[in-house]
Amino acid sequence: MTQDELIWRIAGGSGDGIDSTSQNFTKALMRYGLHVYTHRHYPSRIRGGHTYVEVRASEEPVTSRGDGFNVLLALGDSFARNPSAGAVYGDEKTKPLFENLDELNEGGLIIYDTGVLEDEDVGDLETQATENDWHLYPIDLRAIAREHGRDVMRNTAGVGATAALLDMPLDPIQELMSEAMGGDILDANLAVLSDAYEHTNAEFEATHDLRIPKHDHDEEQVLLSASHGISYGAIDEGCRFVSGYPMTPWTDVFTILKREIEDLGGVAEQVEDEIAASMMAIGASHAGAKALTGSSGGGFSLMSESIGLAEMTETPLVMVEAQRAGPSTGMPTKTEQSDLEFVLSTSQGDSSRVVFAPGNVKESYEQTRLAFELAYEYQLPAIVLYDDMLTGEFRNLPRSFFDREPNPDLGSIATEAELADLPHDVGGRYERFRTDGDTDVNPRSLPGMRNGRFLATGNEHWPDGQIAEDTANRIKQMNRRVSKVEVVRDALAEQASPDTVVGDEDADFALLTWGSQKGVVEEAVRRLTEAGHSIKALSVSQMAPLRTEEIADFLAGVEEALVVEMNATGQFKGLLQKEFGDYGDVLSSLLKYNGDPFEPAEIIEAVEIKQSGEGGDTSSETTLYPPAGDRS
C-alpha cells in the first residue's frame, strides 16, 4: 500500500458477517471520498469455512483488485466444523489468519482476534512477521463485542480497530450504521466500534507508516456490482417479468429483480427448475411483456432447448448466464470464463442470437439495455454473459450515471390497423413468418389483437405457423432467421463500439481479453507503459456478432497477441482463430483457472517473459500456451 491506496482484507468464517461488514466498510470509504473496488472469495457452504472480502480504496479510480493486499483483519472462524489439523477441510479455526498470509504484502498489518485464536493457534506468526516486516496487532475483539452486545459484533470491533490503526475518522462508519439499524442493536454496535477504536489507540503505538488516503468526490456516488447494473438496466428498459430458480451466482440478479420488479407492478416468479423458468419467460414475452430469465452453468444447460424454441418462434428473450467454475457442479462460488463456447452455440440446430460480455458495472447496465433493444426489435434471444467475479465486485459510480430515459417500447409489433393490410392465409391467419417481405424481421402481433392470429410452434413451419417440411420453404425460413444476425451486425456497427482499446496504438505486442478481465488488463497495460514497454490491449464485450473489422484492424501489424482469459482451453482464442484464420500464428494464451481472477502483476510477469525473447514459465498460478520461446 502506498499513501494514496489501501487494500484491506477481512477474513473469517461464512456466517461471521464478512460480506455485510465489508460492504458497509466499503461504503464508508466511498463516502470518505475514495474510489473503491471489492473482491469476494467464499466457500460453497452455508455456514463455516474460510471466506474473505478484499477492499481496494484509492484517490484514483480503480479497475482491479490490485496485487496482494496490505491490511488483514483476521477474525477467525467462529463456526469452524473441525479444528484438528488433519481434518478434510484443515484447521478451519485458523484459516482466516494463515491462509491469507501468502498474499499479504511486505510491511503489511495483521489484526487478529485473540478471543478466538489463542497463543497455541498462532504458532510462529511472530517469526513470519519479523521476516516480512509485518506489524502485528493482537486484540481481543470478542471480549469487546461481548461487553456491549454479542459475539457476532466482533466484525464491528475489527472495523473500529482498523480505523484506529489507519487514522480514519469514525464519522462515515457511524453514519452508515445509523442508516442501517436502530434501537438497541445500533447502540450496541456504536459502543463496540468506539470501544475498539479507543482500545486500539490506547494499547498500541502504530509502528507502521500506512494511513488512509484522502480524497473528495465531485458528485454523489453509489456502490454497485454488475448484478445491480444488469438488474437496473433491465428495469430501465421496461422489463416487468422475471422467472428463475436460485443458483449461484445468478441468484444475485434474480434476488435484486424480485425485490424491485414487483414494486413496479411487474411479476417475479421462482419456479421449480430452469426449464420452467425459461419457458415461462418465453410465454410472458409472447404475451407482450419484456421478460428476462437466467441461470448459471448447469442451470443454463437446462435452458438449452428453450433457447431453440425462442429462436424458432422468433420470440424476444433476454437471458443472463452467470459463469462459475465448471464442469458440472465444479466450484460453485468460484469464478471462471469457461461457458463462452457453450453460450455461443447452446441449443440444437443453427443458432441466431446476440451475446454480450460486459467488463464492468457500467457496461453491465448499458449492455443489458442494449440486449433488450435488440431482442425485441429483431425477435431473437439476447444473452448477457458475465461471471462470479463481477457479481461480487462492488465499485462506485456517480449517481448521475443512471439519469437515463426509460424505454418501454416493445420493438417490432404491428398495430391492428397495420395487421389488416399485412398478408393472411386463406383461413385468416396472419402470415407472421412470411419469407417474401421487405425485411428479414416481420412485425409481431400479440394475443388478442384483431387480424393478428397465427400459430407458434417449435417445428419448421409455413408463413402462418403451420408445421411444414417442404424443402423450399425450409431453406427460405432458415435463410431468413440466420440472416437476422447480419442485420443485427449492421445495426450495431452504426453504434459506438463497446469494445475498448488502450495503450500504444503502434505497438507490435498486444493483449486481447474479454468480459470481466477488462479492468485488470487495462491496469497491467498502464503499468507496463509507465515502465517503458510498448504495448496495447483490446477488451471485447460484444461476443456475438463479433466486430470483426475492428478486431482485424487491431491485429494488423501485431507480431504477437496474448489472449488473457480465465479458462483452461483458451475458448476466446479459439473463437478468434475461427473468425481470423490468418492470425492463427499470432495468437497465444495466458490462462488462469484456479477459481480466482487475474491480478495485474500476473499479466505483467507474462508479458515481460514473452517480450524478453527467452523461454520460461510464469511463477504464479497462470499458464502460458504455447510456452514462452515456443512458437511452433
N, C-alpha and C positions, 0 to 999 in steps of 0.2 A: 504493500500500500504506500502511496505517496501522500503528500499533504493535500492533494486535490482529489483523492479517490479512496473509498472504503470498500472492502469485500468482506462481509460479515457472514458467518455460517452458524446457524443454530441447529444443534443435533440432539436427538432424543429418541424416544420410542413412539411408534404410532399410537395415538391416543393421548399423548402428552401435550397436545395443543401446539405442536410445532408449526403447523400450517397457518393457523389463525394468528398466532403470535408474530410470525414473520410478516404476514400481510399487514398487520397493524403497525409493526415497526417500519416496514417499507413505506406505508402511507405517511407515517410521521416524518421520515426522511424526505419524502416528496414535499410535504408541507413546510419542511425546514428550508426548502429552496433547491433541493438537489434533484438531479436526474437519476432514475432508479431502474433496476433490471433484476429479476429474480430467476433462480434456477431451483427446481424441486426434484428431490430424489426420495422415493418411498417404496417400501416393500408391498407385495401383493397380499397383505394381511390386514384384517380389520383393526386389531389392537396388538401392540407389541411389535418388536422388530425395529432395526435401526432405520431412522429416517432423518433427512436434513433438508433445509432450505437455505440457499445462498442468496444474499442481497448485495448487489453491487451499486454503489451510490457515488456520484461524481458531479463535479461542476459542469462537465461537458456531457452531451447526450451519449449514452452507452448502447452498444448494439450486440453485446455478447456477455457471457458470464465472466469473461476475463480468464486469467491464468492463475490457478490455485486460489487461495484466499488468505486473509491476514488476521482475522479475529475469529476465534472459535468459542462459542458458548455451548459447552457440553453438559447437558442436563442429566445424562444417564438415562437408562430405560426403566421407568418405574413399573412397566408391565412385562419385564423380561420373563420368558417362559422357563428358561433353564440356564442358570448362571454357570454351570460347570463347563470347563474349558473344552471338554471332549464332546459336547452336545452337537446335534446336527447343525444347529444354527450358530454354534460357537458360543462364546461368553457374551450373551446379549446385554448384560448389565453394563459392561464396559465398552461395548461397540461405539456408542456415540462419542466417546473420547478417543479410543485408539484407532478406529477405522478411518478417522479423518486426518490423522497426523501426517500421512504421506503427502497430502496436498497443501499442508499449511506452509506458507512461505517463511523464509528466514526472517527473524525479527518479529514474528507474529505474537499475538496474545492468546492465552488459553485461560478461559474462565470455566471452572468445573465445580460441580455441586458436591461438596463433602457430606451433605446429608444423605446422598445416595451412594457415592463412591467413597469407600473407606481407604485407609492407608494401604492395606494389602492389595486393594484393587488397582492402584495406580502404579505399582511396581517401580520401574526405573524411569519414571517420567521426568524426574529432575535431571537425570543424566542426559536424556534426549534433549531436554530444554537447553541445557548448557551447550550441547554440541551444535544446536541450531539457532542459538540466540533467541529462543522463545522466552516469553515473560509469563510466569505462572501466577494465577490469582485463584487460589482455592477458597471458596466461600460456601458457607452452609446455607444455601438458598432455601432448602426445605424448612429449616428452622424459622427463617424469616417469614416464609409463606404460612407456616402453622401458627405463628404468633398472631397474625392478623386475619387469617382466613383458613384456606385448605391447601393440602399438598400440591394440587394441580396449579396453584398460583406460583410455583417455582419458576415458571416461564416469565411471569411478570417481574419477579425478583431478578432474574437473569438480565432482562432488559434494563432494569434500573442500574445494575452493576455495569453493564455495557456503557450506558450513558455516562456514568461517573468516570469510567476509565478513558473515554474518548472526549471528555469535556463537552458533552452535548446537553443543552438545557432540557428540562423535563416538560416544558410547556406543550410542545406539539404532541407528546405522548399522552399527557394528561387530558388534553383536549379531545383526542381520539377516543380515549376510554370513556369520557363523559358522554360522547355521542353514541357509543356502542352499548352501554349498560347503565343501570341506575340502581338506586336503593342500596341495600347492604353490600351487594356484590361490588358495586362501584366503589363504595367507601373502603372495602377491604383491599381491593386491587390498588387503589391510590395509596393506601397505607403501606402495602408491600413494596410498591415502586419507590416511594420516598425513603422507606427504611433501608432498602437495599442500596439506594444511591448514597445515603448518608453513611451507612456502614462501610461501604467500599472506600469512600473518601477518607473516612476516619482510620481504617485499618491498613490501607495500602498507600505507599508512595509510588506513583506511576513511574516505573523505571523505563518505560518505552517512550518513543517520540511520535507515536501515532495519535492523531487528533481528527475529529470530524471536520471535513471540509465545509466551507461556507459559500452559499450562492443564493441568488434570488431569481424566481421565475418572473417573466414579463407578464404572464397572464395565468389565470386559474388552471390547474392541472387535474386530470383524473387518472386513476390507476386501473389498468385493464389487462386482460390476457387476450390471446387470439380467439379463445372461446367466446369472450364478450364481443369481440369485433364481429365474428360470424353471426352471433345472435342479434346484435343491434343492426347489423347490415340487413339481415333478413326482415326484421320488423320494419325498418325504414323503407324497405322495398315492398311492403304490403303483405308479407307472409302472415297469415292468420290461421294456419293449420300446421301442427307438428305431431308426428307419431313416431314412437321409438320404444326400444327395450334397453334397459340400462346395460352398459358395457364400457369399461374403462378404455380410453379416455373420452369417448364420445359423450359419456354421461354429463360432462361439464356443459356442453352446448344444450343438451336436452333439458337439463335442470334449469338453466337460465331462461330458455324459451318457455318452458312450462310455467315458470313463475311469472313471466311478463305477459305472455300472449293472452292468457285468459282475462287479465285486467283490461285488455284492449278489445274484448268481445270475441276473441278467437277461440279455437279448440286445441287442446293439447291432450293427446291420448297415449298412455303407457299400455301397450298391448302384450300378448303372450309370447311373441317372438319377433324376429326381424322380418320374417316373411309377411306376417300380418301387418307390420309397420309400413313396409314399402308398398304393399298392395293398397292399404288404406290411404296412403298419401296419393297414389295414382287416382284412386276414386275421388278424393277431395279435389284434386286438380281437374279431373274430368268434369266435375260438377261446377267448377268456376272459382275455386279458392286458390290462392297462392299457397302452395304446400311444400313442406320440407320434411325429409326423413334422413336417417343416417345411422352409422354404427362404427365399429372398429373390427379389423381383422376378420375373425371367423364369423362375426355377426354380419359383416358386409358380404361375406361369401354367400350367406343365405339369401341375400337380396339379388343375387346374380340373375335369376330368372325374371325378377320384376323389372330389372333394367331393360331386358329384352322386350318385355311387354310394353313398357313406356315407349321404346323406340318404334316397335311395330305399330302401335296405336297412335303414335305421334302425340302423346300426352306430355305436356310440360312437367318436369320433375326436377327439383333441386335436392341433391344428396350431399351429405357430409361423410367423409371417410377419415377418421382419426386414427392414424397408424400407431402401432405399438410393435414391440419386438416379437416376431414370429419365428418359424411357422407354428401352426396350431395355437395352443394357449400361450406358448413361448414365455415371454416375461411381460405379463400384462401391464405393469406400471412403468416399464422402461421404454425409452424412445428408440425409433428406428425409421428409416425411409425405405422400407422393403416391399411396399404394396404398389409401387408405381406401375410395373408391368401388368399387375393384376387389375388395377383400376382402369388402365387404358384399354383393356380388352375383355373385361368381365362380361359374361353372358354369351349365349350361343349366337352363331352367325356373324355377319359383318356388322360392325358397330358404328353408330353415328352419335357422338357425344362431345361435350366440351369439358375439359378438366383444367382447373386452376390449382396451383400450389402456392398459397401466399407465404411470404417470407417474414412477415412481422404483423403486429396488431393492425397497423394502418391498412396493409394490403388485405388482411382477412376481412375487414369491413368493406373495402371497396370492391374486392373481387366477389364477395358474396352477393352484393347488389348487382354486379355485372352478370353473375351466374343466373340470377332471376330474370334479368332483362333478356338474356339470350335464350334461356329455356322457354320463356313464354312467347317470345317473338318467333322463334324458329321451331318450337314444338319438339323438343328433344331433351334428354337428360343432361343436366349440367352438374358436375361433381366438384366440390371443394375438398381438396386433399391436403391435410396437414398432419401433425404428429404430436406425440405426447409432450415433446419439448415445448411446443408453442401453447399447449393447454395450461402448462404450469408456469409459463414465463410472463410475469407481470411487468408492464412498462408504463411510464407516464406519458400522457398526450395532452395537448391543450384542449380544454373543453370545447373551444370554438371549432375544433376539427369536425364535430358532429352537427354543426349548424348546416344541415343539408335539407333539401326539399324531399318530402316523401314521394313515393311513386306507386300508386295503387293500380296503375294500368295493367291489364291482363294480356297485353300483346295482341296477336293477330286473331281477333274474334270478329266475325261478321255481324252486322246488325240484322234485325228481322227484315228490314227493307232491302238490304243488300242480298240476303239469302233468297229472297223472292226472285231475284234476277240471276242467281247462280244455277248451274246445271243440276237437274234432278233426274233420277231414273224413272222408268215407266210406272213404278209403284209409288212415286212421290218422295223417295228418299234422296236426301242431299248427297251429291257426289263429292264427299269430303276429301276423297283420296284420288281425285282425277289426275291424269298424267298429261293432259293437253292444255294445262293452264299457262298463264304468262310467267309464273314463277314456280320454284320448287316447293314453296310453302303455301298451301291452301288455307284460307281462314277457317278457324274452328267455329262450331256452333255449340251452345251449351244446352243441357237438357231443359226442355220446356219451351225453347224458342220456336216460334212459328216458322215452318219451312226448314227447320234445322235437323230433322230426324235422320240419323244414319246408324250403321252398325259398327261397333268397335270390337275387334277380335285380334287375338294373337296369331291367328293363321294369316297366310297371304290372302289378299282379298282384291275384289273388283273395286272400282272407284266409290261405290256406295257402301262398301264394307262387307259385302257377301263373300264367303270363302271361295277362293278360286285357285286352280293350279295351272291355268293357261300359261304356256311358256312365254308368249309375247307380253302378256300383262305382267308376269313375274319380273321380266327384265326391266320393263318401264317403271314398275313400282320400286324395285331395288335401286335403279339408277337415280330416281328422284330422291329417295331417302338418303342415299350415300352422298349425293351432290350437295346436300344441305351443309355438310361440313365445309365445303369450299365456299358456300355463301357466307357462312359464319366467319371463315378466314378473311374474306374480303371485307366484311363489316368491321372486324377487329382491326384490320390494317388501317382503317380510317381513324382509329382512336389512338391516343398516346400509348406507347408500349408500357406494359407493367414490368418488363424486364429491364434491369439496370446495369450500366457499365461504370466501373470505377478504375482509376489508375492511369498509367501512361498509355494513351491510345496507340502509340507506335511500338509498344513493347512486343518482342518476339516470344516471350514466355507468358502464358496466360493461365488463369484459373477459371473453371466453369463449375457452377453449382446450381442447386435448385431448392425451392422451398425454404425450410426453416434455417438452413445453414448460411443464408444470405448475410446476416449481420456479422457472424464470426469470420467469414471470408473477407468481407469488406474491411473489418478491423485488421486482419492479417495483412491485407494489401497496403493499408495506410501505414502500418508499422514497417513493412518491408521497404516501402517507398522512402520513408524517413531515414531508413538505414542505407539508402543508396541503390536499391535494386530497381531495375526497370521491369515493371510487371503490371498487368491489368486483369480485371475479373468481370465476368458476366454472370449475373444471377437471374435464372429463368424461373418464372412463375406461371407463364401460360404454357401448359404442358400439351394440350390438345385443343385446337390445332397449334403446332409449334410455329413460331415466327421464323421460318426457315431462312428467309433472306437476311434477316437481322443477325442470326447466328452465323450464317455464311460470311457476312461482312466482318463480323468479329474475328472469325478464324482465319480470314485471308491474311497471309503473311506471317502467321504464327508458326514457330518451329516446333513448339510443344505446348499442349494444353492439358493441365492436370485437372481431372474431373473429381470434385470433392463431394462425397455423399455418404450417408450412414446406412450402408448395407454391405453384404459380403460378396455380391456378384456384379457390382458396377451396373446397376439397372439403367441409370440415366446415360452412362457412357454407351451402353448397348443401344439405347434409343437414338442417340446421336449418330452412331455408326450405321444404323439402319437408314436414317434420313440423309446422312452425309458420307456415303461410302468413300468419297475422295479424301476425306480427312481421317480415315481409319488409322493410318500410321502416325498421326499427330497426337492422338488422344492417349492418355494414360490415366490411371486411377489412384486416388488417395481415399482409402476406405476406413470406416470405423463402425464396428457393430457389437460393441460390448455393453450397450444399453445407455451409454452417456453420449451427449453431443460433443462435437469438437471444441477444443479450446484454441484460441488464436496461436499459441506457441506451437501446437502440433502441426498446424498448417505451415507456419514459418519454418519449422525444422525440415519438413518435407521439401519445401521449395529450395531451401539452402542446399540440401543434399542433391537435389536434381540439378541445380544451377552450378554446383561445384564441378560437374562433369565426371565425377568419380562414382564408384559403386558405393553401396552402403544401405543399411536398414534404418528405419526410424527407431528411436529409443522408446517411444511411447506405445500405447495400445492401438496403433494405426497400422495400416498395410499399404505399401506402395506396390502397384501392379501395372505393368511389369516392374520388377525391382529396378532401383536406380542403376544405370550403367548397362541395362539390358534392353535394347530397343528392337530386338529381333521378334 
